[in-house]
Amino acid sequence: MSNRGHRSVAHTADVIIEAWGPDLAACCEEAVAALVDTYLDAVVPHAAVERRAVVVGPGSPEALLVDLLDEIIFVLDTSPRAPVGADVRLVGDDELAVDVALADVASVEPTGSVPKAISRSGLLVEHDAAGFRCSVLVDV
């Protein structure tokens, strides 16, 4: 397995996203990519036409991850553009500086249900010598 990546796992009527990276910021970037893959075609490149800066935190790694993914869902629900990725940087020990990439809705290919919420049930953020891993249940 590479040192960063993501995948989705079917779960009843919901989906579990898993992500990993060498540090918390990379793991969070991959978690956003996994979330995007639940509602957009992962094979089709998505050209960003706008970027939105967001600060998430302060909080624990678990809280940062959930708040970041909640923010992506909020932008998806309230913006005329679709979040297609994020650049994430850890600020201090407990905040994330996030640059959310947004694409025109007309230029993206939807593939699945729009995520509704991030569940705290089954939330997992682990850190070991290889880096960070997370698992999150997404309500769709």
N, CA, C and O atoms as a DFTB+ gen file, in Angstrom:
560 C
 N C O
     1  1       0.846      -1.170       0.000
     2  2       0.000       0.000       0.000
     3  2       0.898       1.243       0.000
     4  3       1.893       1.292       0.724
     5  1       0.543       2.250      -0.817
     6  2       1.369       3.453      -0.880
     7  2       1.242       4.245       0.416
     8  3       0.399       3.938       1.259
     9  1       2.085       5.268       0.570
    10  2       2.080       6.004       1.825
    11  2       0.926       6.996       1.923
    12  3       0.743       7.629       2.963
    13  1       0.130       7.142       0.830
    14  2      -1.091       7.931       0.919
    15  2      -2.105       7.426      -0.087
    16  3      -1.748       6.955      -1.167
    17  1      -3.369       7.530       0.278
    18  2      -4.429       7.071      -0.602
    19  2      -5.761       7.066       0.111
    20  3      -5.883       7.529       1.245
    21  1      -6.774       6.524      -0.585
    22  2      -8.115       6.450      -0.004
    23  2      -8.941       5.400      -0.729
    24  3      -8.599       4.960      -1.826
    25  1     -10.032       5.012      -0.091
    26  2     -10.975       4.090      -0.707
    27  2     -12.317       4.235      -0.011
    28  3     -12.420       4.797       1.079
    29  1     -13.343       3.713      -0.674
    30  2     -14.693       3.690      -0.111
    31  2     -15.115       2.241       0.056
    32  3     -14.749       1.375      -0.738
    33  1     -15.888       1.994       1.100
    34  2     -16.402       0.661       1.384
    35  2     -17.911       0.786       1.585
    36  3     -18.364       1.599       2.391
    37  1     -18.688      -0.011       0.859
    38  2     -20.143       0.042       1.005
    39  2     -20.531      -0.342       2.431
    40  3     -19.905      -1.199       3.055
    41  1     -21.576       0.310       2.929
    42  2     -22.056       0.048       4.284
    43  2     -23.553       0.295       4.321
    44  3     -23.988       1.445       4.383
    45  1     -24.338      -0.754       4.285
    46  2     -25.799      -0.678       4.272
    47  2     -26.249       0.419       3.309
    48  3     -26.010       0.313       2.106
    49  1     -26.897       1.475       3.818
    50  2     -27.353       2.569       2.950
    51  2     -26.357       3.726       2.954
    52  3     -26.611       4.768       2.350
    53  1     -25.252       3.549       3.618
    54  2     -24.249       4.600       3.744
    55  2     -22.947       4.138       3.092
    56  3     -22.918       3.128       2.388
    57  1     -21.880       4.884       3.332
    58  2     -20.575       4.492       2.808
    59  2     -19.518       4.812       3.866
    60  3     -19.610       5.811       4.578
    61  1     -18.531       3.953       3.948
    62  2     -17.389       4.220       4.819
    63  2     -16.242       4.664       3.930
    64  3     -15.907       4.004       2.946
    65  1     -15.646       5.795       4.292
    66  2     -14.450       6.214       3.577
    67  2     -13.249       5.963       4.480
    68  3     -13.296       6.178       5.692
    69  1     -12.183       5.504       3.856
    70  2     -10.931       5.269       4.558
    71  2      -9.846       6.051       3.837
    72  3      -9.836       6.139       2.609
    73  1      -8.938       6.615       4.612
    74  2      -7.851       7.390       4.019
    75  2      -6.592       7.194       4.855
    76  3      -6.656       6.854       6.036
    77  1      -5.455       7.417       4.217
    78  2      -4.187       7.305       4.925
    79  2      -3.170       8.249       4.292
    80  3      -3.253       8.596       3.114
    81  1      -2.216       8.649       5.113
    82  2      -1.153       9.529       4.637
    83  2      -0.034       9.595       5.650
    84  3      -0.187       9.140       6.783
    85  1       1.107      10.166       5.244
    86  2       2.263      10.208       6.133
    87  2       2.079      11.151       7.325
    88  3       2.776      11.027       8.332
    89  1       1.139      12.091       7.207
    90  2       0.856      13.014       8.305
    91  2      -0.638      13.316       8.307
    92  3      -1.360      12.900       7.401
    93  1      -1.105      14.040       9.325
    94  2      -2.532      14.315       9.458
    95  2      -3.066      15.120       8.279
    96  3      -4.167      14.849       7.800
    97  1      -2.311      16.098       7.805
    98  2      -2.775      16.920       6.685
    99  2      -2.989      16.071       5.433
   100  3      -4.012      16.214       4.762
   101  1      -2.052      15.201       5.111
   102  2      -2.185      14.332       3.935
   103  2      -3.351      13.369       4.100
   104  3      -4.083      13.117       3.143
   105  1      -3.531      12.835       5.284
   106  2      -4.655      11.932       5.546
   107  2      -5.976      12.677       5.340
   108  3      -6.913      12.127       4.762
   109  1      -6.053      13.913       5.805
   110  2      -7.262      14.716       5.629
   111  2      -7.505      15.041       4.153
   112  3      -8.649      15.011       3.698
   113  1      -6.450      15.348       3.404
   114  2      -6.603      15.573       1.956
   115  2      -7.183      14.335       1.279
   116  3      -8.074      14.437       0.437
   117  1      -6.673      13.177       1.653
   118  2      -7.163      11.926       1.078
   119  2      -8.599      11.639       1.505
   120  3      -9.378      11.097       0.721
   121  1      -8.959      11.996       2.738
   122  2     -10.336      11.809       3.195
   123  2     -11.287      12.688       2.383
   124  3     -12.388      12.257       2.039
   125  1     -10.871      13.914       2.076
   126  2     -11.689      14.785       1.220
   127  2     -11.820      14.150      -0.162
   128  3     -12.914      14.124      -0.726
   129  1     -10.730      13.642      -0.708
   130  2     -10.780      12.989      -2.025
   131  2     -11.732      11.792      -1.998
   132  3     -12.483      11.578      -2.950
   133  1     -11.706      11.018      -0.925
   134  2     -12.608       9.873      -0.800
   135  2     -14.055      10.340      -0.723
   136  3     -14.937       9.726      -1.325
   137  1     -14.309      11.420       0.010
   138  2     -15.658      11.969       0.097
   139  2     -16.130      12.448      -1.274
   140  3     -17.267      12.185      -1.667
   141  1     -15.265      13.149      -2.002
   142  2     -15.601      13.619      -3.353
   143  2     -15.937      12.434      -4.251
   144  3     -16.864      12.510      -5.058
   145  1     -15.195      11.350      -4.118
   146  2     -15.437      10.159      -4.941
   147  2     -16.803       9.538      -4.683
   148  3     -17.285       8.760      -5.507
   149  1     -17.446       9.866      -3.547
   150  2     -18.772       9.311      -3.276
   151  2     -19.848       9.990      -4.114
   152  3     -20.922       9.422      -4.317
   153  1     -19.574      11.208      -4.607
   154  2     -20.603      11.917      -5.377
   155  2     -20.168      12.349      -6.770
   156  3     -21.002      12.805      -7.553
   157  1     -18.896      12.220      -7.099
   158  2     -18.415      12.571      -8.436
   159  2     -17.608      11.428      -9.026
   160  3     -17.014      10.633      -8.298
   161  1     -17.591      11.352     -10.346
   162  2     -16.834      10.324     -11.051
   163  2     -15.346      10.534     -10.793
   164  3     -14.783      11.564     -11.162
   165  1     -14.718       9.550     -10.158
   166  2     -13.307       9.659      -9.792
   167  2     -12.382       9.590     -11.000
   168  3     -11.237      10.037     -10.921
   169  1     -12.856       9.039     -12.119
   170  2     -12.011       8.876     -13.304
   171  2     -11.903      10.178     -14.098
   172  3     -10.881      10.445     -14.729
   173  1     -12.955      10.978     -14.061
   174  2     -12.994      12.225     -14.823
   175  2     -12.264      13.320     -14.042
   176  3     -12.577      13.549     -12.874
   177  1     -11.286      14.007     -14.674
   178  2     -10.611      15.105     -13.969
   179  2     -11.579      16.274     -13.751
   180  3     -12.416      16.571     -14.603
   181  1     -11.447      16.918     -12.610
   182  2     -12.324      18.026     -12.253
   183  2     -11.498      19.314     -12.189
   184  3     -10.651      19.470     -11.309
   185  1     -11.744      20.224     -13.114
   186  2     -10.990      21.472     -13.169
   187  2     -11.549      22.467     -12.160
   188  3     -12.719      22.841     -12.231
   189  1     -10.723      22.888     -11.236
   190  2     -11.137      23.878     -10.248
   191  2     -11.189      25.258     -10.899
   192  3     -10.265      25.658     -11.609
   193  1     -12.277      25.976     -10.648
   194  2     -12.427      27.337     -11.171
   195  2     -12.400      28.359     -10.041
   196  3     -12.364      29.566     -10.280
   197  1     -12.417      27.864      -8.816
   198  2     -12.397      28.738      -7.648
   199  2     -11.768      27.982      -6.496
   200  3     -11.824      26.754      -6.444
   201  1     -11.168      28.717      -5.572
   202  2     -10.614      28.114      -4.366
   203  2     -11.150      28.902      -3.184
   204  3     -11.241      30.129      -3.220
   205  1     -11.500      28.169      -2.139
   206  2     -12.066      28.801      -0.947
   207  2     -11.215      28.424       0.255
   208  3     -11.009      27.243       0.534
   209  1     -10.719      29.442       0.973
   210  2      -9.897      29.201       2.159
   211  2     -10.793      28.993       3.373
   212  3     -11.752      29.735       3.590
   213  1     -10.465      27.971       4.159
   214  2     -11.223      27.628       5.357
   215  2     -10.222      27.270       6.445
   216  3      -9.198      26.642       6.174
   217  1     -10.520      27.669       7.674
   218  2      -9.731      27.240       8.826
   219  2     -10.619      26.337       9.663
   220  3     -11.757      26.685       9.976
   221  1     -10.092      25.181      10.021
   222  2     -10.831      24.205      10.811
   223  2     -10.096      24.011      12.130
   224  3      -8.880      23.820      12.146
   225  1     -10.822      24.058      13.218
   226  2     -10.224      23.839      14.526
   227  2     -10.401      25.041      15.406
   228  3     -11.080      26.002      15.043
   229  1      -9.794      24.985      16.551
   230  2      -8.905      23.945      17.069
   231  2      -9.672      22.699      17.491
   232  3     -10.881      22.729      17.723
   233  1      -8.925      21.607      17.581
   234  2      -9.534      20.357      18.013
   235  2      -8.577      19.198      17.916
   236  3      -7.443      19.333      17.457
   237  1      -9.056      18.059      18.357
   238  2      -8.301      16.813      18.261
   239  2      -8.251      16.383      16.806
   240  3      -9.010      16.908      15.991
   241  1      -7.378      15.440      16.452
   242  2      -7.361      14.952      15.069
   243  2      -8.741      14.460      14.609
   244  3      -9.131      14.704      13.467
   245  1      -9.477      13.774      15.482
   246  2     -10.815      13.297      15.130
   247  2     -11.757      14.468      14.849
   248  3     -12.490      14.464      13.860
   249  1     -11.728      15.461      15.723
   250  2     -12.600      16.631      15.541
   251  2     -12.226      17.400      14.281
   252  3     -13.106      17.875      13.564
   253  1     -10.940      17.527      14.006
   254  2     -10.494      18.233      12.800
   255  2     -10.996      17.528      11.545
   256  3     -11.483      18.171      10.615
   257  1     -10.874      16.205      11.525
   258  2     -11.321      15.434      10.364
   259  2     -12.820      15.588      10.149
   260  3     -13.258      15.875       9.035
   261  1     -13.608      15.401      11.194
   262  2     -15.063      15.512      11.077
   263  2     -15.460      16.929      10.673
   264  3     -16.309      17.108       9.799
   265  1     -14.856      17.934      11.301
   266  2     -15.193      19.322      10.964
   267  2     -14.830      19.644       9.516
   268  3     -15.570      20.358       8.838
   269  1     -13.707      19.128       9.040
   270  2     -13.306      19.355       7.652
   271  2     -14.313      18.721       6.695
   272  3     -14.764      19.370       5.752
   273  1     -14.665      17.470       6.928
   274  2     -15.607      16.794       6.044
   275  2     -16.994      17.431       6.121
   276  3     -17.694      17.521       5.112
   277  1     -17.395      17.876       7.320
   278  2     -18.661      18.609       7.458
   279  2     -18.624      19.896       6.638
   280  3     -19.622      20.279       6.027
   281  1     -17.483      20.552       6.628
   282  2     -17.336      21.789       5.845
   283  2     -17.470      21.508       4.355
   284  3     -18.100      22.287       3.639
   285  1     -16.897      20.423       3.879
   286  2     -17.025      20.057       2.465
   287  2     -18.499      19.819       2.120
   288  3     -18.970      20.266       1.074
   289  1     -19.222      19.120       2.990
   290  2     -20.652      18.882       2.759
   291  2     -21.425      20.194       2.796
   292  3     -22.332      20.393       1.988
   293  1     -21.086      21.089       3.711
   294  2     -21.744      22.394       3.786
   295  2     -21.549      23.173       2.489
   296  3     -22.502      23.737       1.952
   297  1     -20.325      23.204       1.990
   298  2     -20.044      23.908       0.731
   299  2     -20.817      23.253      -0.412
   300  3     -21.367      23.948      -1.267
   301  1     -20.861      21.944      -0.431
   302  2     -21.599      21.219      -1.464
   303  2     -23.084      21.593      -1.434
   304  3     -23.717      21.745      -2.479
   305  1     -23.627      21.739      -0.225
   306  2     -25.047      22.070      -0.063
   307  2     -25.375      23.524      -0.359
   308  3     -26.495      23.829      -0.769
   309  1     -24.425      24.427      -0.161
   310  2     -24.750      25.855      -0.207
   311  2     -24.117      26.626      -1.363
   312  3     -24.458      27.787      -1.587
   313  1     -23.222      26.013      -2.083
   314  2     -22.509      26.711      -3.148
   315  2     -23.027      26.261      -4.513
   316  3     -23.458      25.119      -4.675
   317  1     -22.983      27.163      -5.493
   318  2     -23.321      26.751      -6.850
   319  2     -22.189      25.950      -7.503
   320  3     -22.309      25.526      -8.653
   321  1     -21.117      25.748      -6.785
   322  2     -19.980      24.977      -7.280
   323  2     -19.800      23.731      -6.425
   324  3     -20.255      23.677      -5.282
   325  1     -19.133      22.732      -6.991
   326  2     -18.927      21.451      -6.294
   327  2     -17.497      21.343      -5.781
   328  3     -16.554      21.551      -6.544
   329  1     -17.317      21.022      -4.498
   330  2     -15.967      20.751      -3.998
   331  2     -15.394      19.527      -4.717
   332  3     -16.050      18.490      -4.817
   333  1     -14.163      19.662      -5.213
   334  2     -13.526      18.561      -5.938
   335  2     -12.184      18.154      -5.342
   336  3     -11.496      17.292      -5.889
   337  1     -11.814      18.764      -4.237
   338  2     -10.558      18.424      -3.586
   339  2     -10.180      19.497      -2.596
   340  3     -10.876      20.502      -2.450
   341  1      -9.064      19.277      -1.914
   342  2      -8.587      20.250      -0.934
   343  2      -7.096      20.091      -0.715
   344  3      -6.556      18.985      -0.740
   345  1      -6.456      21.209      -0.502
   346  2      -5.073      21.225      -0.029
   347  2      -5.152      21.555       1.453
   348  3      -5.775      22.542       1.842
   349  1      -4.522      20.731       2.279
   350  2      -4.648      20.859       3.722
   351  2      -3.263      21.037       4.336
   352  3      -2.300      20.363       3.970
   353  1      -3.203      21.961       5.274
   354  2      -1.951      22.215       5.987
   355  2      -2.262      22.288       7.476
   356  3      -3.206      22.966       7.881
   357  1      -1.475      21.594       8.294
   358  2      -1.634      21.647       9.743
   359  2      -1.032      22.949      10.253
   360  3       0.097      23.298       9.909
   361  1      -1.796      23.666      11.077
   362  2      -1.328      24.921      11.673
   363  2      -1.226      24.682      13.171
   364  3      -2.223      24.401      13.837
   365  1      -0.020      24.797      13.691
   366  2       0.179      24.469      15.095
   367  2      -0.081      22.984      15.292
   368  3       0.232      22.170      14.424
   369  1      -0.653      22.637      16.435
   370  2      -0.946      21.234      16.725
   371  2      -2.411      20.881      16.536
   372  3      -2.774      19.705      16.545
   373  1      -3.269      21.907      16.362
   374  2      -4.691      21.591      16.442
   375  2      -5.607      22.376      15.506
   376  3      -6.799      22.514      15.782
   377  1      -5.062      22.893      14.397
   378  2      -5.881      23.581      13.402
   379  2      -5.448      23.169      12.002
   380  3      -4.293      22.812      11.769
   381  1      -6.398      23.228      11.079
   382  2      -6.108      22.959       9.676
   383  2      -6.396      24.207       8.855
   384  3      -7.449      24.826       9.005
   385  1      -5.468      24.571       7.997
   386  2      -5.701      25.601       6.984
   387  2      -6.007      24.844       5.698
   388  3      -5.186      24.062       5.219
   389  1      -7.191      25.079       5.145
   390  2      -7.675      24.289       4.024
   391  2      -7.981      25.190       2.844
   392  3      -8.603      26.241       2.995
   393  1      -7.542      24.773       1.680
   394  2      -7.835      25.450       0.420
   395  2      -8.727      24.495      -0.374
   396  3      -8.235      23.540      -0.974
   397  1     -10.039      24.752      -0.378
   398  2     -11.012      23.871      -1.036
   399  2     -11.090      24.232      -2.513
   400  3     -11.328      25.388      -2.862
   401  1     -10.893      23.251      -3.373
   402  2     -10.994      23.439      -4.824
   403  2     -12.448      23.224      -5.234
   404  3     -13.065      22.227      -4.861
   405  1     -12.992      24.172      -6.010
   406  2     -14.384      24.114      -6.449
   407  2     -14.451      24.113      -7.970
   408  3     -13.710      24.837      -8.636
   409  1     -15.342      23.297      -8.507
   410  2     -15.543      23.213      -9.961
   411  2     -16.969      23.623     -10.288
   412  3     -17.863      23.525      -9.448
   413  1     -17.173      24.087     -11.524
   414  2     -18.528      24.371     -11.980
   415  2     -19.324      23.084     -11.982
   416  3     -18.838      22.052     -12.445
   417  1     -20.531      23.134     -11.474
   418  2     -21.381      21.941     -11.404
   419  2     -21.608      21.349     -12.797
   420  3     -21.674      20.131     -12.957
   421  1     -21.726      22.215     -13.794
   422  2     -21.975      21.731     -15.162
   423  2     -20.792      20.950     -15.725
   424  3     -20.953      20.205     -16.692
   425  1     -19.619      21.107     -15.143
   426  2     -18.424      20.449     -15.688
   427  2     -18.075      19.140     -14.984
   428  3     -17.091      18.492     -15.340
   429  1     -18.866      18.745     -13.993
   430  2     -18.561      17.519     -13.253
   431  2     -19.604      16.456     -13.554
   432  3     -20.729      16.763     -13.951
   433  1     -19.217      15.208     -13.360
   434  2     -20.094      14.069     -13.636
   435  2     -20.514      13.417     -12.320
   436  3     -19.737      12.668     -11.728
   437  1     -21.757      13.698     -11.849
   438  2     -22.204      13.069     -10.605
   439  2     -22.354      11.561     -10.776
   440  3     -22.735      11.083     -11.844
   441  1     -22.050      10.817      -9.714
   442  2     -22.129       9.358      -9.797
   443  2     -22.917       8.729      -8.668
   444  3     -23.345       7.581      -8.787
   445  1     -23.114       9.423      -7.615
   446  2     -23.771       8.794      -6.478
   447  2     -24.574       9.800      -5.685
   448  3     -24.711      10.962      -6.068
   449  1     -25.095       9.333      -4.585
   450  2     -25.876      10.187      -3.708
   451  2     -24.987      11.252      -3.083
   452  3     -23.816      11.021      -2.783
   453  1     -25.575      12.411      -2.900
   454  2     -24.856      13.500      -2.243
   455  2     -24.759      13.171      -0.755
   456  3     -25.761      12.805      -0.141
   457  1     -23.587      13.293      -0.174
   458  2     -23.452      13.005       1.254
   459  2     -24.265      13.999       2.081
   460  3     -24.331      15.188       1.771
   461  1     -24.877      13.479       3.136
   462  2     -25.726      14.307       4.004
   463  2     -25.013      14.728       5.283
   464  3     -25.180      15.854       5.753
   465  1     -24.222      13.824       5.842
   466  2     -23.583      14.114       7.126
   467  2     -22.453      13.127       7.378
   468  3     -22.365      12.067       6.759
   469  1     -21.605      13.512       8.300
   470  2     -20.526      12.652       8.776
   471  2     -20.929      12.111      10.134
   472  3     -21.262      12.876      11.039
   473  1     -20.901      10.806      10.276
   474  2     -21.287      10.179      11.533
   475  2     -20.081      10.094      12.464
   476  3     -18.961       9.819      12.034
   477  1     -20.332      10.333      13.723
   478  2     -19.270      10.156      14.714
   479  2     -19.199       8.695      15.169
   480  3     -18.248       8.292      15.839
   481  1     -20.198       7.920      14.805
   482  2     -20.219       6.500      15.133
   483  2     -19.177       5.773      14.292
   484  3     -19.169       5.888      13.066
   485  1     -18.315       5.039      14.940
   486  2     -17.289       4.290      14.220
   487  2     -16.131       5.126      13.721
   488  3     -15.271       4.614      13.003
   489  1     -16.083       6.396      14.078
   490  2     -14.991       7.281      13.657
   491  2     -13.664       6.759      14.208
   492  3     -13.553       6.400      15.381
   493  1     -12.668       6.728      13.332
   494  2     -11.357       6.236      13.747
   495  2     -10.272       7.097      13.114
   496  3     -10.262       7.301      11.900
   497  1      -9.366       7.598      13.933
   498  2      -8.150       8.258      13.464
   499  2      -7.009       7.635      14.259
   500  3      -6.962       7.724      15.486
   501  1      -6.090       7.005      13.532
   502  2      -4.960       6.336      14.186
   503  2      -3.650       6.915      13.665
   504  3      -3.548       7.340      12.514
   505  1      -2.670       6.920      14.529
   506  2      -1.334       7.374      14.164
   507  2      -0.333       6.326      14.612
   508  3      -0.368       5.862      15.752
   509  1       0.571       5.953      13.690
   510  2       1.656       5.041      14.038
   511  2       2.893       5.452      13.251
   512  3       2.921       6.534      12.664
   513  1       3.898       4.617      13.235
   514  2       5.153       4.950      12.558
   515  2       4.969       5.187      11.057
   516  3       5.746       5.930      10.456
   517  1       3.962       4.573      10.448
   518  2       3.722       4.731       9.003
   519  2       2.959       6.015       8.681
   520  3       2.938       6.448       7.529
   521  1       2.334       6.627       9.685
   522  2       1.579       7.859       9.452
   523  2       0.204       7.788      10.070
   524  3       0.007       7.162      11.111
   525  1      -0.756       8.442       9.415
   526  2      -2.130       8.510       9.911
   527  2      -3.051       7.688       9.030
   528  3      -2.852       7.593       7.819
   529  1      -4.067       7.091       9.654
   530  2      -5.143       6.373       8.969
   531  2      -6.450       6.840       9.587
   532  3      -6.518       7.120      10.784
   533  1      -7.488       6.921       8.761
   534  2      -8.788       7.269       9.304
   535  2      -9.873       6.459       8.615
   536  3      -9.704       5.972       7.497
   537  1     -10.983       6.330       9.311
   538  2     -12.168       5.660       8.786
   539  2     -13.376       6.445       9.287
   540  3     -13.490       6.752      10.474
   541  1     -14.291       6.767       8.341
   542  2     -15.417       7.620       8.672
   543  2     -16.663       7.083       7.971
   544  3     -16.615       6.719       6.796
   545  1     -17.772       7.038       8.699
   546  2     -19.053       6.663       8.109
   547  2     -19.731       7.915       7.581
   548  3     -19.921       8.887       8.312
   549  1     -20.099       7.884       6.290
   550  2     -20.743       9.013       5.629
   551  2     -22.205       8.661       5.391
   552  3     -22.509       7.660       4.742
   553  1     -23.104       9.476       5.913
   554  2     -24.532       9.290       5.663
   555  2     -24.851       9.852       4.288
   556  3     -24.581      11.021       4.014
   557  1     -25.427       9.019       3.418
   558  2     -25.796       9.485       2.071
   559  2     -27.297       9.403       1.866
   560  3     -27.794       9.752       0.796
